[in-house]
Amino acid sequence: MEIRALTPDYAVSPQIDLSDLPALKAAGYTTIIDNRPDGEVPAPLQAEAMKAAAESLGLTFVINPVLPGAMTEENVAVQAQAVANATGPVFAYCASGNRSSVVWMMMNAGRIPADEMIANTARFGYNHAPLRAQIEAVAKGR
């Protein structure tokens, strides 16, 4: 597992395993968000199995599947609500961490400058420069 902290309170990662959950709890994360649709993963890593394991450790687990190239306003709203309700740092994952970082950028459009978010995610190898116009459009709509 590779934790990619975008902020002190929000990190992303590629797909995690059930065995990663205790380490996430030990690292201080209180909320885990699964941005990966079940159709992309084998049964042991699907949302309900991960949720049961996370909740057994006292973690909050939010299922918010983001389809590749088809993020919705609802995805952004669910993610934002999960972050707002979190009692500590939030950890979100998908196949590579890319979708989880894009949701974070859309949640923060207008709050954090687009250039800053693009540079921040680039530290982890994500190229979000092509999303600048979309981020700015979301920011103007707020």
C-alpha positions as CSV (number, residue, x, y, z in Angstrom):
1,M,0.0,0.0,0.0
2,E,1.3,3.4,-0.9
3,I,-0.3,6.3,1.0
4,R,-0.2,9.5,-1.1
5,A,-1.2,12.3,1.3
6,L,-2.6,15.2,-0.7
7,T,-3.2,17.1,2.5
8,P,-2.7,16.2,6.2
9,D,-6.3,15.2,6.2
10,Y,-6.8,13.5,2.8
11,A,-4.8,10.8,1.2
12,V,-5.3,8.6,-1.9
13,S,-3.9,5.3,-3.0
14,P,-4.2,2.5,-5.5
15,Q,-6.3,-0.5,-4.6
16,I,-5.8,-1.7,-1.0
17,D,-6.2,-5.1,0.5
18,L,-8.1,-6.2,3.6
19,S,-4.8,-6.7,5.3
20,D,-4.0,-2.9,4.8
21,L,-6.9,-1.8,7.0
22,P,-5.2,-2.2,10.4
23,A,-2.2,-0.2,9.1
24,L,-4.6,2.6,7.9
25,K,-6.2,2.7,11.3
26,A,-2.8,2.7,13.0
27,A,-1.8,5.6,10.7
28,G,-4.7,7.6,12.1
29,Y,-7.2,7.4,9.3
30,T,-10.8,7.3,10.5
31,T,-12.7,7.2,7.2
32,I,-12.0,5.0,4.2
33,I,-13.6,5.9,0.9
34,D,-13.8,3.2,-1.9
35,N,-14.0,5.0,-5.3
36,R,-13.6,1.7,-7.2
37,P,-16.7,0.0,-8.8
38,D,-17.1,-3.6,-7.7
39,G,-16.9,-4.8,-11.4
40,E,-13.2,-3.9,-11.4
41,V,-12.1,-6.0,-8.4
42,P,-12.4,-9.7,-7.3
43,A,-15.1,-10.6,-4.7
44,P,-12.8,-10.4,-1.7
45,L,-12.0,-6.8,-2.4
46,Q,-15.5,-5.6,-3.4
47,A,-17.1,-2.8,-1.4
48,E,-19.2,-4.8,1.0
49,A,-16.4,-7.1,2.1
50,M,-14.0,-4.2,2.6
51,K,-16.7,-2.3,4.5
52,A,-17.4,-5.1,6.9
53,A,-13.6,-5.5,7.6
54,A,-13.2,-1.7,8.0
55,E,-16.2,-1.3,10.3
56,S,-15.0,-4.3,12.4
57,L,-11.9,-2.2,13.2
58,G,-14.0,0.9,14.1
59,L,-13.4,2.7,10.8
60,T,-16.0,4.5,8.8
61,F,-16.3,3.1,5.3
62,V,-18.0,5.0,2.4
63,I,-18.8,3.3,-0.9
64,N,-18.6,5.9,-3.7
65,P,-17.8,4.2,-7.0
66,V,-16.5,6.5,-9.6
67,L,-16.7,5.1,-13.1
68,P,-13.6,5.8,-15.3
69,G,-14.2,9.0,-17.2
70,A,-17.7,9.3,-15.8
71,M,-17.5,11.2,-12.5
72,T,-20.8,12.7,-11.5
73,E,-21.8,15.6,-9.3
74,E,-23.2,13.0,-6.9
75,N,-19.8,11.4,-6.6
76,V,-18.3,14.8,-5.6
77,A,-21.2,15.5,-3.2
78,V,-20.9,12.1,-1.5
79,Q,-17.1,12.4,-1.2
80,A,-17.4,16.0,0.2
81,Q,-20.0,14.8,2.8
82,A,-17.8,11.9,3.8
83,V,-14.9,14.3,4.4
84,A,-17.1,16.8,6.2
85,N,-18.4,14.0,8.5
86,A,-15.0,12.5,9.2
87,T,-13.7,12.5,12.7
88,G,-10.1,12.4,11.5
89,P,-8.0,12.0,8.3
90,V,-9.7,10.4,5.2
91,F,-8.1,7.8,3.0
92,A,-9.6,7.2,-0.5
93,Y,-8.7,4.6,-3.0
94,C,-9.4,3.4,-6.5
95,A,-7.4,1.5,-9.1
96,S,-4.4,3.9,-9.1
97,G,-5.5,6.8,-6.8
98,N,-6.2,8.9,-9.9
99,R,-10.0,9.0,-9.6
100,S,-9.8,9.6,-5.8
101,S,-7.5,12.6,-6.4
102,V,-9.8,14.0,-9.2
103,V,-12.8,13.8,-6.8
104,W,-10.7,15.7,-4.2
105,M,-9.9,18.4,-6.8
106,M,-13.5,18.8,-7.8
107,M,-14.5,19.0,-4.1
108,N,-12.0,21.8,-3.6
109,A,-12.5,23.7,-6.8
110,G,-12.7,27.4,-5.9
111,R,-11.3,26.7,-2.4
112,I,-7.8,25.7,-3.5
113,P,-6.2,27.2,-6.6
114,A,-6.3,24.9,-9.6
115,D,-2.5,25.3,-10.1
116,E,-1.8,24.3,-6.5
117,M,-4.0,21.2,-6.8
118,I,-2.5,20.1,-10.1
119,A,1.0,20.6,-8.7
120,N,0.1,18.7,-5.5
121,T,-1.2,15.7,-7.3
122,A,1.7,15.8,-9.8
123,R,4.0,14.9,-6.9
124,F,2.5,11.5,-7.1
125,G,2.6,11.1,-10.9
126,Y,-0.9,12.2,-11.7
127,N,-1.2,14.5,-14.7
128,H,-4.3,16.6,-14.0
129,A,-3.2,19.6,-16.1
130,P,-5.8,18.8,-18.8
131,L,-8.5,19.2,-16.1
132,R,-7.7,22.8,-15.4
133,A,-10.6,24.2,-17.4
134,Q,-13.0,21.8,-15.8
135,I,-11.7,22.6,-12.3
136,E,-12.1,26.4,-13.0
137,A,-15.6,25.8,-14.4
138,V,-16.7,24.0,-11.2
139,A,-15.1,26.8,-9.2
140,K,-17.1,29.5,-11.1
141,G,-20.3,27.5,-10.5
142,R,-20.0,27.7,-6.7
